[in-house]
């Protein structure tokens, strides 16, 4: 998405348009499910002098405004994605940590209908499926997982 579109999205969300926010929106879009350190590295390719704090502050503002979604699977650092507002879920590989998007299993957002909502008006469900990705479950590639780096795929 061009920076001009990101600028408009920031304005519509009531946020100031800043270079770190623009670069971060671009990085989150290009690196789905990336952790903060990966995003800092991507932003610094365009803005070498940007501080860690500026990236953390921007991530917080973008997440609070609903422009970026933060997920944190059990045992993982926080990860960020640009796919927001559609109530999708995630699948995480127990072996290598790969993360992929998963749409609701059946129908239109059935996970938002709880058996007992306890008086809550539910507007989002955070579902994480756990398993082993195709690469790790393959007998030829999954055999030597100890030397393979943790990766994140979308």
C-alpha positions as CSV (number, residue, x, y, z in Angstrom):
1,X,0.0,0.0,0.0
2,X,1.5,3.4,-0.9
3,X,2.5,5.9,1.8
4,X,-0.3,8.2,0.6
5,X,-2.9,5.5,1.5
6,X,-1.2,5.0,4.8
7,X,-1.3,8.8,5.4
8,X,-5.0,8.8,4.8
9,X,-5.6,5.8,7.1
10,X,-3.6,7.5,9.9
11,X,-5.6,10.7,9.5
12,X,-8.9,8.8,9.5
13,X,-7.8,7.1,12.8
14,X,-7.1,10.5,14.3
15,X,-3.4,10.0,14.4
16,X,-0.6,12.3,13.3
17,X,1.2,11.3,10.1
18,X,4.8,10.7,11.0
19,X,7.6,9.0,9.1
20,X,8.0,6.2,11.7
21,X,4.3,5.4,11.6
22,X,4.3,5.4,7.8
23,X,7.4,3.1,7.7
24,X,5.9,0.9,10.3
25,X,2.6,0.4,8.5
26,X,4.6,-0.5,5.4
27,X,6.8,-3.0,7.3
28,X,3.8,-4.6,9.0
29,X,2.1,-5.0,5.7
30,X,5.2,-6.6,4.1
31,X,6.1,-8.8,7.1
32,X,2.9,-10.4,8.5
33,X,3.3,-11.8,12.0
34,X,6.6,-10.1,12.5
35,X,8.0,-9.5,15.9
36,X,9.1,-6.1,17.2
37,X,12.8,-6.6,16.5
38,X,12.1,-7.6,12.9
39,X,9.9,-4.5,12.4
40,X,12.6,-2.2,13.9
41,X,15.1,-3.7,11.4
42,X,12.7,-3.1,8.5
43,X,11.8,0.5,9.6
44,X,15.5,1.3,10.0
45,X,16.2,0.4,6.4
46,X,14.2,3.5,5.5
47,X,14.8,5.5,8.6
48,X,18.2,4.6,10.1
49,X,18.0,7.0,13.0
50,X,14.6,5.8,14.3
51,X,14.7,4.8,18.0
52,X,13.4,1.6,19.5
53,X,11.1,3.8,21.6
54,X,9.6,5.5,18.5
55,X,8.8,2.1,17.0
56,X,7.3,0.8,20.3
57,X,5.2,4.0,20.7
58,X,4.1,3.8,17.1
59,X,3.1,0.1,17.4
60,X,1.1,1.0,20.5
61,X,-0.7,3.9,18.8
62,X,-1.4,1.9,15.6
63,X,-2.7,-1.1,17.6
64,X,-4.9,1.1,19.8
65,X,-6.3,2.8,16.7
66,X,-7.1,-0.6,15.1
67,X,-4.7,-0.2,12.2
68,X,-2.5,-3.0,13.3
69,X,-3.3,-6.2,15.2
70,X,-1.1,-7.6,18.0
71,X,-1.1,-11.3,18.6
72,X,0.9,-13.2,21.1
73,X,0.7,-17.0,21.0
74,X,1.6,-18.7,24.2
75,X,5.4,-18.9,24.6
76,X,6.0,-16.3,21.8
77,X,6.9,-12.7,21.7
78,X,4.2,-10.2,20.5
79,X,3.7,-10.3,16.7
80,X,2.0,-7.7,14.5
81,X,-0.1,-7.9,11.4
82,X,-2.0,-5.5,9.1
83,X,-5.0,-7.8,8.6
84,X,-7.5,-6.2,11.0
85,X,-11.3,-6.1,11.4
86,X,-12.1,-9.5,9.9
87,X,-11.9,-11.7,13.0
88,X,-9.6,-14.2,11.4
89,X,-7.6,-16.7,13.5
90,X,-4.1,-18.2,13.5
91,X,-2.4,-21.5,13.3
92,X,1.0,-21.9,15.0
93,X,3.6,-24.6,14.4
94,X,4.7,-26.2,17.7
95,X,8.1,-27.1,16.2
96,X,9.3,-24.0,14.2
97,X,6.9,-21.3,15.4
98,X,5.6,-20.5,11.9
99,X,2.3,-18.6,12.0
100,X,-0.4,-18.5,9.3
101,X,-3.8,-16.9,9.0
102,X,-6.9,-19.1,9.2
103,X,-10.4,-17.9,8.4
104,X,-13.3,-18.9,10.6
105,X,-14.1,-22.6,10.3
106,X,-17.7,-22.4,9.2
107,X,-20.1,-19.7,8.1
108,X,-19.7,-16.0,8.9
109,X,-17.8,-15.6,12.2
110,X,-19.5,-18.4,14.1
111,X,-16.9,-18.1,16.9
112,X,-18.6,-14.8,17.9
113,X,-21.6,-16.8,19.1
114,X,-20.6,-18.1,22.6
115,X,-22.6,-20.8,24.3
116,X,-23.0,-18.4,27.3
117,X,-21.8,-14.8,26.7
118,X,-22.2,-14.0,30.4
119,X,-23.8,-10.7,29.5
120,X,-21.0,-9.6,27.2
121,X,-21.5,-8.2,23.8
122,X,-18.8,-10.2,21.9
123,X,-17.2,-8.4,19.0
124,X,-14.0,-10.4,18.6
125,X,-12.6,-13.9,19.2
126,X,-9.0,-14.8,19.5
127,X,-8.5,-18.4,18.4
128,X,-5.1,-20.0,18.0
129,X,-4.9,-23.5,16.5
130,X,-1.7,-25.4,17.3
131,X,-0.1,-28.1,15.3
132,X,2.9,-29.0,13.1
133,X,3.4,-27.2,9.8
134,X,4.0,-29.2,6.6
135,X,7.7,-28.5,6.6
136,X,8.2,-29.8,10.1
137,X,5.9,-32.8,9.7
138,X,7.6,-34.0,6.5
139,X,9.9,-36.9,7.1
140,X,12.7,-35.4,4.9
141,X,12.6,-31.8,6.2
142,X,11.2,-32.3,9.7
143,X,13.9,-34.7,10.8
144,X,16.5,-32.1,11.6
145,X,14.5,-29.3,13.3
146,X,17.2,-28.5,15.8
147,X,19.4,-26.6,13.3
148,X,16.5,-24.8,11.5
149,X,15.9,-21.2,12.6
150,X,12.5,-20.2,13.9
151,X,10.6,-18.6,11.0
152,X,7.3,-16.8,10.6
153,X,5.2,-17.3,7.5
154,X,1.9,-15.9,6.5
